[in-house]
Amino acid sequence: MSKFVHLHLHSHYSLLDGLGKIPNLVSRAKELGMEALALTDHGVMYGVIEFYKECQKQGLQPIIGAETYLARRRMEDKEPKIDTKPYHLILLVKNETGYHNLLKLITQAHLFGH
């Protein structure tokens, strides 16, 4: 039997898209025999510390990430019907450098994107 790991998962921090609370998501993944789990909330990293700690507590390997929005042109462009439908892109962190880079990208998106 091959191992399965969710690499695209939203928590209640993904407003209007996720419902699950982090402790419940992690415990369910453990029940299903997963050894790792990724958290990829929409454009935010609000839950990553809670997620990391909960995975450590329950013995799962946490994979930190985010579902980001890739602008069709530039991040600052905001022309209706052209720039209002960005592409989605899942980014997963490999190490501490990747974590800091993802924090920077999410911050830039909040400051200068839509």
N, CA, C and O atoms as CSV, one atom per row, in Angstrom:
chain,resi,resn,atom,element,x,y,z
A,1,MET,N,N,0.843,-1.187,0.000
A,1,MET,CA,C,0.000,0.000,0.000
A,1,MET,C,C,0.884,1.245,0.000
A,1,MET,O,O,1.801,1.357,0.813
A,2,SER,N,N,0.613,2.168,-0.899
A,2,SER,CA,C,1.414,3.386,-0.953
A,2,SER,C,C,0.934,4.395,0.090
A,2,SER,O,O,-0.230,4.396,0.489
A,3,LYS,N,N,1.840,5.231,0.509
A,3,LYS,CA,C,1.538,6.265,1.495
A,3,LYS,C,C,0.885,7.455,0.789
A,3,LYS,O,O,1.222,7.782,-0.348
A,4,PHE,N,N,-0.049,8.090,1.484
A,4,PHE,CA,C,-0.725,9.270,0.948
A,4,PHE,C,C,-0.532,10.423,1.922
A,4,PHE,O,O,-0.652,10.247,3.135
A,5,VAL,N,N,-0.235,11.588,1.396
A,5,VAL,CA,C,-0.077,12.798,2.201
A,5,VAL,C,C,-0.829,13.925,1.506
A,5,VAL,O,O,-0.597,14.199,0.329
A,6,HIS,N,N,-1.723,14.571,2.229
A,6,HIS,CA,C,-2.420,15.735,1.681
A,6,HIS,C,C,-1.436,16.895,1.565
A,6,HIS,O,O,-0.809,17.280,2.551
A,7,LEU,N,N,-1.301,17.445,0.374
A,7,LEU,CA,C,-0.420,18.594,0.145
A,7,LEU,C,C,-1.206,19.852,-0.193
A,7,LEU,O,O,-0.620,20.878,-0.540
A,8,HIS,N,N,-2.536,19.778,-0.094
A,8,HIS,CA,C,-3.389,20.936,-0.360
A,8,HIS,C,C,-4.562,20.838,0.608
A,8,HIS,O,O,-5.546,20.146,0.345
A,9,LEU,N,N,-4.443,21.537,1.725
A,9,LEU,CA,C,-5.435,21.438,2.782
A,9,LEU,C,C,-5.694,22.819,3.379
A,9,LEU,O,O,-4.764,23.541,3.737
A,10,HIS,N,N,-6.979,23.173,3.479
A,10,HIS,CA,C,-7.372,24.454,4.068
A,10,HIS,C,C,-7.962,24.236,5.452
A,10,HIS,O,O,-8.712,23.287,5.682
A,11,SER,N,N,-7.614,25.122,6.361
A,11,SER,CA,C,-8.192,25.110,7.706
A,11,SER,C,C,-9.241,26.221,7.794
A,11,SER,O,O,-9.583,26.852,6.794
A,12,HIS,N,N,-9.732,26.441,8.989
A,12,HIS,CA,C,-10.707,27.520,9.205
A,12,HIS,C,C,-10.095,28.901,8.973
A,12,HIS,O,O,-10.813,29.901,8.959
A,13,TYR,N,N,-8.778,28.964,8.793
A,13,TYR,CA,C,-8.133,30.246,8.474
A,13,TYR,C,C,-8.308,30.622,6.999
A,13,TYR,O,O,-8.017,31.757,6.622
A,14,SER,N,N,-8.773,29.704,6.167
A,14,SER,CA,C,-9.115,30.009,4.773
A,14,SER,C,C,-10.577,30.439,4.752
A,14,SER,O,O,-11.473,29.613,4.580
A,15,LEU,N,N,-10.805,31.703,4.926
A,15,LEU,CA,C,-12.165,32.217,5.039
A,15,LEU,C,C,-13.015,31.831,3.838
A,15,LEU,O,O,-12.586,31.954,2.691
A,16,LEU,N,N,-14.208,31.369,4.114
A,16,LEU,CA,C,-15.204,30.954,3.129
A,16,LEU,C,C,-14.799,29.715,2.319
A,16,LEU,O,O,-15.491,29.357,1.366
A,17,ASP,N,N,-13.700,29.061,2.680
A,17,ASP,CA,C,-13.279,27.882,1.936
A,17,ASP,C,C,-12.920,26.721,2.843
A,17,ASP,O,O,-13.113,25.566,2.463
A,18,GLY,N,N,-12.406,26.995,4.027
A,18,GLY,CA,C,-12.028,25.938,4.957
A,18,GLY,C,C,-12.897,25.983,6.194
A,18,GLY,O,O,-13.360,27.048,6.602
A,19,LEU,N,N,-13.116,24.835,6.782
A,19,LEU,CA,C,-13.966,24.768,7.966
A,19,LEU,C,C,-13.265,24.075,9.123
A,19,LEU,O,O,-13.531,24.379,10.286
A,20,GLY,N,N,-12.372,23.147,8.809
A,20,GLY,CA,C,-11.755,22.322,9.842
A,20,GLY,C,C,-10.833,23.085,10.760
A,20,GLY,O,O,-10.067,23.945,10.326
A,21,LYS,N,N,-10.916,22.756,12.046
A,21,LYS,CA,C,-9.990,23.284,13.043
A,21,LYS,C,C,-8.714,22.448,12.976
A,21,LYS,O,O,-8.764,21.245,12.722
A,22,ILE,N,N,-7.600,23.079,13.200
A,22,ILE,CA,C,-6.302,22.423,13.032
A,22,ILE,C,C,-6.160,21.147,13.867
A,22,ILE,O,O,-5.728,20.135,13.316
A,23,PRO,N,N,-6.498,21.132,15.168
A,23,PRO,CA,C,-6.355,19.877,15.912
A,23,PRO,C,C,-7.167,18.727,15.305
A,23,PRO,O,O,-6.705,17.586,15.287
A,24,ASN,N,N,-8.354,19.018,14.818
A,24,ASN,CA,C,-9.191,17.990,14.189
A,24,ASN,C,C,-8.589,17.488,12.878
A,24,ASN,O,O,-8.614,16.289,12.600
A,25,LEU,N,N,-8.049,18.401,12.075
A,25,LEU,CA,C,-7.442,18.009,10.801
A,25,LEU,C,C,-6.239,17.105,11.030
A,25,LEU,O,O,-6.074,16.091,10.352
A,26,VAL,N,N,-5.409,17.479,11.984
A,26,VAL,CA,C,-4.206,16.692,12.272
A,26,VAL,C,C,-4.579,15.328,12.840
A,26,VAL,O,O,-4.007,14.315,12.438
A,27,SER,N,N,-5.525,15.292,13.764
A,27,SER,CA,C,-5.899,13.997,14.350
A,27,SER,C,C,-6.534,13.077,13.306
A,27,SER,O,O,-6.316,11.865,13.339
A,28,ARG,N,N,-7.311,13.636,12.385
A,28,ARG,CA,C,-7.917,12.812,11.321
A,28,ARG,C,C,-6.838,12.257,10.390
A,28,ARG,O,O,-6.903,11.096,9.985
A,29,ALA,N,N,-5.857,13.074,10.054
A,29,ALA,CA,C,-4.758,12.599,9.211
A,29,ALA,C,C,-4.025,11.454,9.903
A,29,ALA,O,O,-3.653,10.474,9.259
A,30,LYS,N,N,-3.820,11.576,11.196
A,30,LYS,CA,C,-3.159,10.514,11.965
A,30,LYS,C,C,-4.016,9.245,11.976
A,30,LYS,O,O,-3.499,8.142,11.802
A,31,GLU,N,N,-5.323,9.404,12.179
A,31,GLU,CA,C,-6.243,8.254,12.145
A,31,GLU,C,C,-6.158,7.509,10.812
A,31,GLU,O,O,-6.252,6.282,10.773
A,32,LEU,N,N,-5.982,8.253,9.730
A,32,LEU,CA,C,-5.915,7.664,8.389
A,32,LEU,C,C,-4.536,7.101,8.057
A,32,LEU,O,O,-4.315,6.597,6.956
A,33,GLY,N,N,-3.613,7.188,9.010
A,33,GLY,CA,C,-2.286,6.612,8.814
A,33,GLY,C,C,-1.294,7.490,8.088
A,33,GLY,O,O,-0.240,7.014,7.666
A,34,MET,N,N,-1.608,8.755,7.936
A,34,MET,CA,C,-0.658,9.659,7.275
A,34,MET,C,C,0.509,9.945,8.215
A,34,MET,O,O,0.344,10.037,9.431
A,35,GLU,N,N,1.689,10.082,7.621
A,35,GLU,CA,C,2.885,10.404,8.397
A,35,GLU,C,C,3.216,11.876,8.347
A,35,GLU,O,O,4.015,12.364,9.145
A,36,ALA,N,N,2.608,12.589,7.414
A,36,ALA,CA,C,2.851,14.022,7.235
A,36,ALA,C,C,1.554,14.668,6.747
A,36,ALA,O,O,0.628,13.988,6.305
A,37,LEU,N,N,1.513,15.998,6.841
A,37,LEU,CA,C,0.336,16.750,6.404
A,37,LEU,C,C,0.767,18.167,6.078
A,37,LEU,O,O,1.566,18.760,6.803
A,38,ALA,N,N,0.242,18.711,4.992
A,38,ALA,CA,C,0.542,20.095,4.622
A,38,ALA,C,C,-0.641,20.986,4.950
A,38,ALA,O,O,-1.794,20.564,4.858
A,39,LEU,N,N,-0.352,22.215,5.330
A,39,LEU,CA,C,-1.372,23.247,5.519
A,39,LEU,C,C,-1.145,24.310,4.462
A,39,LEU,O,O,-0.076,24.917,4.409
A,40,THR,N,N,-2.159,24.542,3.607
A,40,THR,CA,C,-2.027,25.494,2.500
A,40,THR,C,C,-3.246,26.406,2.459
A,40,THR,O,O,-4.025,26.373,1.507
A,41,ASP,N,N,-3.404,27.211,3.490
A,41,ASP,CA,C,-4.541,28.129,3.521
A,41,ASP,C,C,-4.422,29.170,2.409
A,41,ASP,O,O,-3.334,29.435,1.897
A,42,HIS,N,N,-5.565,29.751,2.049
A,42,HIS,CA,C,-5.635,30.738,0.961
A,42,HIS,C,C,-4.950,32.049,1.332
A,42,HIS,O,O,-5.485,32.839,2.110
A,43,GLY,N,N,-3.769,32.274,0.771
A,43,GLY,CA,C,-3.105,33.562,0.868
A,43,GLY,C,C,-2.725,34.021,2.263
A,43,GLY,O,O,-2.389,35.190,2.454
A,44,VAL,N,N,-2.769,33.124,3.249
A,44,VAL,CA,C,-2.427,33.507,4.624
A,44,VAL,C,C,-1.612,32.404,5.284
A,44,VAL,O,O,-1.600,31.256,4.840
A,45,MET,N,N,-0.934,32.791,6.355
A,45,MET,CA,C,-0.174,31.829,7.148
A,45,MET,C,C,-0.541,31.956,8.626
A,45,MET,O,O,0.283,31.695,9.502
A,46,TYR,N,N,-1.765,32.354,8.891
A,46,TYR,CA,C,-2.203,32.589,10.265
A,46,TYR,C,C,-2.115,31.343,11.139
A,46,TYR,O,O,-1.862,31.448,12.339
A,47,GLY,N,N,-2.319,30.184,10.563
A,47,GLY,CA,C,-2.398,28.963,11.349
A,47,GLY,C,C,-1.129,28.133,11.408
A,47,GLY,O,O,-1.144,27.050,11.993
A,48,VAL,N,N,-0.025,28.600,10.824
A,48,VAL,CA,C,1.141,27.722,10.693
A,48,VAL,C,C,1.787,27.364,12.029
A,48,VAL,O,O,2.265,26.240,12.181
A,49,ILE,N,N,1.820,28.254,12.979
A,49,ILE,CA,C,2.448,27.930,14.271
A,49,ILE,C,C,1.591,26.914,15.017
A,49,ILE,O,O,2.099,25.922,15.540
A,50,GLU,N,N,0.279,27.174,15.060
A,50,GLU,CA,C,-0.644,26.215,15.688
A,50,GLU,C,C,-0.538,24.857,14.995
A,50,GLU,O,O,-0.492,23.821,15.659
A,51,PHE,N,N,-0.499,24.862,13.671
A,51,PHE,CA,C,-0.393,23.633,12.886
A,51,PHE,C,C,0.903,22.891,13.196
A,51,PHE,O,O,0.889,21.683,13.429
A,52,TYR,N,N,2.011,23.605,13.197
A,52,TYR,CA,C,3.314,23.001,13.473
A,52,TYR,C,C,3.323,22.343,14.850
A,52,TYR,O,O,3.749,21.197,14.998
A,53,LYS,N,N,2.851,23.074,15.847
A,53,LYS,CA,C,2.834,22.546,17.218
A,53,LYS,C,C,1.911,21.334,17.342
A,53,LYS,O,O,2.243,20.363,18.023
A,54,GLU,N,N,0.758,21.393,16.684
A,54,GLU,CA,C,-0.197,20.280,16.749
A,54,GLU,C,C,0.362,19.033,16.062
A,54,GLU,O,O,0.187,17.920,16.558
A,55,CYS,N,N,1.025,19.214,14.935
A,55,CYS,CA,C,1.655,18.075,14.255
A,55,CYS,C,C,2.744,17.464,15.124
A,55,CYS,O,O,2.843,16.241,15.224
A,56,GLN,N,N,3.556,18.297,15.751
A,56,GLN,CA,C,4.603,17.798,16.642
A,56,GLN,C,C,3.985,17.002,17.790
A,56,GLN,O,O,4.464,15.923,18.138
A,57,LYS,N,N,2.927,17.540,18.367
A,57,LYS,CA,C,2.235,16.901,19.490
A,57,LYS,C,C,1.673,15.525,19.104
A,57,LYS,O,O,1.730,14.579,19.889
A,58,GLN,N,N,1.131,15.430,17.887
A,58,GLN,CA,C,0.485,14.190,17.457
A,58,GLN,C,C,1.399,13.273,16.630
A,58,GLN,O,O,0.965,12.224,16.154
A,59,GLY,N,N,2.662,13.675,16.464
A,59,GLY,CA,C,3.623,12.805,15.794
A,59,GLY,C,C,3.555,12.792,14.281
A,59,GLY,O,O,3.939,11.799,13.664
A,60,LEU,N,N,3.078,13.862,13.664
A,60,LEU,CA,C,3.057,13.979,12.205
A,60,LEU,C,C,4.112,14.986,11.762
A,60,LEU,O,O,4.444,15.923,12.487
A,61,GLN,N,N,4.625,14.773,10.567
A,61,GLN,CA,C,5.568,15.725,9.983
A,61,GLN,C,C,4.773,16.884,9.391
A,61,GLN,O,O,4.003,16.675,8.454
A,62,PRO,N,N,4.939,18.110,9.917
A,62,PRO,CA,C,4.219,19.250,9.350
A,62,PRO,C,C,4.886,19.737,8.066
A,62,PRO,O,O,6.112,19.810,7.978
A,63,ILE,N,N,4.073,20.063,7.087
A,63,ILE,CA,C,4.555,20.679,5.850
A,63,ILE,C,C,3.848,22.029,5.756
A,63,ILE,O,O,2.627,22.098,5.620
A,64,ILE,N,N,4.632,23.090,5.831
A,64,ILE,CA,C,4.088,24.445,5.824
A,64,ILE,C,C,3.975,24.926,4.385
A,64,ILE,O,O,4.877,24.709,3.575
A,65,GLY,N,N,2.867,25.577,4.076
A,65,GLY,CA,C,2.689,26.107,2.733
A,65,GLY,C,C,1.575,27.116,2.689
A,65,GLY,O,O,1.062,27.542,3.724
A,66,ALA,N,N,1.206,27.495,1.490
A,66,ALA,CA,C,0.097,28.421,1.271
A,66,ALA,C,C,-0.388,28.257,-0.161
A,66,ALA,O,O,0.384,27.939,-1.066
A,67,GLU,N,N,-1.689,28.481,-0.345
A,67,GLU,CA,C,-2.219,28.574,-1.705
A,67,GLU,C,C,-2.169,30.041,-2.059
A,67,GLU,O,O,-2.904,30.855,-1.502
A,68,THR,N,N,-1.302,30.366,-2.981
A,68,THR,CA,C,-1.077,31.763,-3.351
A,68,THR,C,C,-1.837,32.095,-4.633
A,68,THR,O,O,-2.387,31.220,-5.301
A,69,TYR,N,N,-1.848,33.342,-4.941
A,69,TYR,CA,C,-2.507,33.830,-6.142
A,69,TYR,C,C,-1.447,34.422,-7.063
A,69,TYR,O,O,-0.692,35.311,-6.670
A,70,LEU,N,N,-1.403,33.923,-8.271
A,70,LEU,CA,C,-0.437,34.392,-9.253
A,70,LEU,C,C,-1.136,35.375,-10.176
A,70,LEU,O,O,-2.059,35.015,-10.908
A,71,ALA,N,N,-0.685,36.613,-10.131
A,71,ALA,CA,C,-1.304,37.666,-10.928
A,71,ALA,C,C,-1.137,37.379,-12.420
A,71,ALA,O,O,-0.105,36.864,-12.849
A,72,ARG,N,N,-2.145,37.712,-13.191
A,72,ARG,CA,C,-2.072,37.506,-14.643
A,72,ARG,C,C,-1.042,38.426,-15.285
A,72,ARG,O,O,-0.419,38.074,-16.287
A,73,ARG,N,N,-0.869,39.605,-14.699
A,73,ARG,CA,C,0.148,40.535,-15.200
A,73,ARG,C,C,1.119,40.840,-14.060
A,73,ARG,O,O,2.031,40.055,-13.801
A,74,ARG,N,N,0.935,41.964,-13.380
A,74,ARG,CA,C,1.776,42.320,-12.236
A,74,ARG,C,C,0.925,42.369,-10.978
A,74,ARG,O,O,-0.285,42.589,-11.047
A,75,MET,N,N,1.548,42.169,-9.845
A,75,MET,CA,C,0.841,42.150,-8.569
A,75,MET,C,C,0.077,43.455,-8.326
A,75,MET,O,O,-1.001,43.437,-7.731
A,76,GLU,N,N,0.618,44.567,-8.773
A,76,GLU,CA,C,0.003,45.868,-8.517
A,76,GLU,C,C,-1.138,46.196,-9.481
A,76,GLU,O,O,-1.912,47.117,-9.218
A,77,ASP,N,N,-1.257,45.467,-10.585
A,77,ASP,CA,C,-2.306,45.743,-11.577
A,77,ASP,C,C,-3.675,45.375,-11.014
A,77,ASP,O,O,-3.849,44.316,-10.410
A,78,LYS,N,N,-4.635,46.261,-11.219
A,78,LYS,CA,C,-5.968,46.033,-10.652
A,78,LYS,C,C,-7.086,46.424,-11.625
A,78,LYS,O,O,-8.093,47.003,-11.216
A,79,GLU,N,N,-6.909,46.111,-12.892
A,79,GLU,CA,C,-7.918,46.446,-13.892
A,79,GLU,C,C,-9.030,45.392,-13.875
A,79,GLU,O,O,-8.761,44.203,-14.046
A,80,PRO,N,N,-10.294,45.834,-13.666
A,80,PRO,CA,C,-11.407,44.874,-13.618
A,80,PRO,C,C,-11.473,44.005,-14.873
A,80,PRO,O,O,-11.124,44.447,-15.968
A,81,LYS,N,N,-11.922,42.779,-14.700
A,81,LYS,CA,C,-12.100,41.771,-15.744
A,81,LYS,C,C,-10.787,41.269,-16.340
A,81,LYS,O,O,-10.793,40.335,-17.142
A,82,ILE,N,N,-9.669,41.871,-15.963
A,82,ILE,CA,C,-8.371,41.370,-16.408
A,82,ILE,C,C,-7.588,40.841,-15.204
A,82,ILE,O,O,-7.057,39.731,-15.236
A,83,ASP,N,N,-7.525,41.633,-14.165
A,83,ASP,CA,C,-6.683,41.295,-13.020
A,83,ASP,C,C,-7.456,40.750,-11.824
A,83,ASP,O,O,-6.867,40.523,-10.767
A,84,THR,N,N,-8.744,40.539,-11.967
A,84,THR,CA,C,-9.541,40.085,-10.823
A,84,THR,C,C,-9.664,38.574,-10.728
A,84,THR,O,O,-10.300,38.070,-9.802
A,85,LYS,N,N,-9.073,37.838,-11.660
A,85,LYS,CA,C,-9.134,36.374,-11.626
A,85,LYS,C,C,-7.719,35.803,-11.695
A,85,LYS,O,O,-7.281,35.350,-12.753
A,86,PRO,N,N,-7.004,35.823,-10.568
A,86,PRO,CA,C,-5.632,35.306,-10.585
A,86,PRO,C,C,-5.602,33.781,-10.627
A,86,PRO,O,O,-6.572,33.112,-10.268
A,87,TYR,N,N,-4.484,33.258,-11.067
A,87,TYR,CA,C,-4.254,31.818,-11.036
A,87,TYR,C,C,-3.896,31.414,-9.605
A,87,TYR,O,O,-3.383,32.232,-8.842
A,88,HIS,N,N,-4.158,30.181,-9.242
A,88,HIS,CA,C,-3.784,29.668,-7.924
A,88,HIS,C,C,-2.508,28.845,-8.060
A,88,HIS,O,O,-2.300,28.141,-9.048
A,89,LEU,N,N,-1.659,28.954,-7.040
A,89,LEU,CA,C,-0.396,28.226,-7.040
A,89,LEU,C,C,-0.098,27.777,-5.614
A,89,LEU,O,O,-0.072,28.603,-4.701
A,90,ILE,N,N,0.126,26.495,-5.412
A,90,ILE,CA,C,0.477,25.957,-4.096
A,90,ILE,C,C,1.984,26.063,-3.928
A,90,ILE,O,O,2.744,25.601,-4.779
A,91,LEU,N,N,2.417,26.674,-2.828
A,91,LEU,CA,C,3.833,26.755,-2.487
A,91,LEU,C,C,4.049,26.017,-1.174
A,91,LEU,O,O,3.338,26.253,-0.197
A,92,LEU,N,N,5.029,25.126,-1.154
A,92,LEU,CA,C,5.360,24.353,0.039
A,92,LEU,C,C,6.790,24.672,0.472
A,92,LEU,O,O,7.679,24.849,-0.359
A,93,VAL,N,N,6.991,24.740,1.770
A,93,VAL,CA,C,8.272,25.110,2.350
A,93,VAL,C,C,9.150,23.871,2.516
A,93,VAL,O,O,8.696,22.836,3.004
A,94,LYS,N,N,10.403,23.991,2.108
A,94,LYS,CA,C,11.356,22.882,2.250
A,94,LYS,C,C,12.179,22.996,3.531
A,94,LYS,O,O,12.523,21.983,4.142
A,95,ASN,N,N,12.495,24.227,3.940
A,95,ASN,CA,C,13.361,24.438,5.100
A,95,ASN,C,C,13.108,25.833,5.688
A,95,ASN,O,O,12.170,26.518,5.282
A,96,GLU,N,N,13.935,26.243,6.630
A,96,GLU,CA,C,13.737,27.539,7.290
A,96,GLU,C,C,13.870,28.706,6.312
A,96,GLU,O,O,13.132,29.686,6.416
A,97,THR,N,N,14.781,28.611,5.387
A,97,THR,CA,C,14.924,29.663,4.372
A,97,THR,C,C,13.645,29.773,3.551
A,97,THR,O,O,13.170,30.876,3.283
A,98,GLY,N,N,13.092,28.641,3.155
A,98,GLY,CA,C,11.835,28.649,2.414
A,98,GLY,C,C,10.697,29.240,3.223
A,98,GLY,O,O,9.850,29.951,2.682
A,99,TYR,N,N,10.671,28.950,4.523
A,99,TYR,CA,C,9.644,29.512,5.408
A,99,TYR,C,C,9.725,31.042,5.418
A,99,TYR,O,O,8.711,31.727,5.288
A,100,HIS,N,N,10.937,31.563,5.574
A,100,HIS,CA,C,11.103,33.020,5.588
A,100,HIS,C,C,10.759,33.637,4.227
A,100,HIS,O,O,10.184,34.723,4.164
A,101,ASN,N,N,11.108,32.952,3.154
A,101,ASN,CA,C,10.763,33.449,1.820
A,101,ASN,C,C,9.249,33.471,1.613
A,101,ASN,O,O,8.719,34.422,1.038
A,102,LEU,N,N,8.550,32.433,2.075
A,102,LEU,CA,C,7.093,32.405,1.941
A,102,LEU,C,C,6.454,33.515,2.773
A,102,LEU,O,O,5.503,34.157,2.325
A,103,LEU,N,N,6.966,33.743,3.971
A,103,LEU,CA,C,6.470,34.864,4.783
A,103,LEU,C,C,6.604,36.185,4.033
A,103,LEU,O,O,5.685,37.004,4.043
A,104,LYS,N,N,7.743,36.389,3.387
A,104,LYS,CA,C,7.978,37.620,2.623
A,104,LYS,C,C,6.992,37.741,1.458
A,104,LYS,O,O,6.426,38.809,1.226
A,105,LEU,N,N,6.791,36.642,0.730
A,105,LEU,CA,C,5.864,36.672,-0.406
A,105,LEU,C,C,4.434,36.986,0.038
A,105,LEU,O,O,3.750,37.793,-0.591
A,106,ILE,N,N,3.988,36.352,1.113
A,106,ILE,CA,C,2.630,36.588,1.610
A,106,ILE,C,C,2.493,38.032,2.090
A,106,ILE,O,O,1.464,38.668,1.861
A,107,THR,N,N,3.525,38.550,2.751
A,107,THR,CA,C,3.502,39.949,3.210
A,107,THR,C,C,3.420,40.902,2.024
A,107,THR,O,O,2.630,41.847,2.036
A,108,GLN,N,N,4.233,40.658,1.003
A,108,GLN,CA,C,4.197,41.501,-0.201
A,108,GLN,C,C,2.816,41.471,-0.847
A,108,GLN,O,O,2.305,42.505,-1.279
A,109,ALA,N,N,2.224,40.305,-0.912
A,109,ALA,CA,C,0.896,40.175,-1.509
A,109,ALA,C,C,-0.139,40.974,-0.725
A,109,ALA,O,O,-1.010,41.612,-1.317
A,110,HIS,N,N,-0.049,40.944,0.593
A,110,HIS,CA,C,-1.008,41.705,1.417
A,110,HIS,C,C,-0.784,43.206,1.297
A,110,HIS,O,O,-1.742,43.978,1.312
A,111,LEU,N,N,0.456,43.619,1.180
A,111,LEU,CA,C,0.759,45.060,1.098
A,111,LEU,C,C,0.504,45.655,-0.280
A,111,LEU,O,O,0.027,46.784,-0.392
A,112,PHE,N,N,0.821,44.900,-1.330
A,112,PHE,CA,C,0.792,45.485,-2.675
A,112,PHE,C,C,-0.143,44.799,-3.663
A,112,PHE,O,O,-0.434,45.363,-4.717
A,113,GLY,N,N,-0.611,43.619,-3.355
A,113,GLY,CA,C,-1.498,42.887,-4.266
A,113,GLY,C,C,-2.944,43.260,-4.038
A,113,GLY,O,O,-3.230,44.268,-3.391
A,114,HIS,N,N,-3.852,42.470,-4.553
A,114,HIS,CA,C,-5.274,42.779,-4.350
A,114,HIS,C,C,-5.695,42.276,-3.008
A,114,HIS,O,O,-6.856,42.429,-2.628
